[in-house]
Amino acid sequence: MYIAAVCIFLIPTLFVVLAWKRWSKIHPNLLVPKWRFHCLTACLIVASVAIPTGLSESFAWLHAGGNPHGMGTPGWNLGAVAHSFPLCRAHQRGARLIS
């Protein structure tokens, strides 16, 4: 399943690599407004960080026993973490947080 996860993440990686190549050809002083150039740069940085983060999350999920066929969630899911916060527990018991 690790190979399948890598293959799935190759598609967005290819898109980001192509976008970085196109970004390197754009000069901020030419036809593109400066704010647009900065927004494009920020988007590419966020995408470049998001892809390896998503891939590592997929690896962690698969390593912890996640099953893509039944979508079984390992024990460390966010629901288990949410039980430790008092507001979440009060909300689950039916308590009104705002009167």
Secondary structure as the mmCIF struct_conf table of DSSP 4:
data_model
#
loop_
_struct_conf.conf_type_id
_struct_conf.id
_struct_conf.beg_label_comp_id
_struct_conf.beg_label_asym_id
_struct_conf.beg_label_seq_id
_struct_conf.end_label_comp_id
_struct_conf.end_label_asym_id
_struct_conf.end_label_seq_id
HELX_RH_AL_P HELX_RH_AL_P1 TYR A 2 LYS A 25
TURN_TY1_P TURN_TY1_P1 PRO A 28 ASN A 29
BEND BEND1 LEU A 30 VAL A 32
HELX_RH_AL_P HELX_RH_AL_P2 LYS A 34 HIS A 63
TURN_TY1_P TURN_TY1_P2 ALA A 64 GLY A 65
STRN STRN1 ASN A 67 ASN A 67
TURN_TY1_P TURN_TY1_P3 PRO A 68 MET A 71
STRN STRN2 GLY A 72 GLY A 72
HELX_LH_PP_P HELX_LH_PP_P1 THR A 73 PRO A 74
TURN_TY1_P TURN_TY1_P4 GLY A 75 TRP A 76
BEND BEND2 ASN A 77 ASN A 77
HELX_RH_AL_P HELX_RH_AL_P3 LEU A 78 ALA A 82
TURN_TY1_P TURN_TY1_P5 HIS A 83 SER A 84
BEND BEND3 PHE A 85 PHE A 85
HELX_RH_AL_P HELX_RH_AL_P4 PRO A 86 GLN A 92
TURN_TY1_P TURN_TY1_P6 ARG A 93 GLY A 94
BEND BEND4 LEU A 97 LEU A 97
#
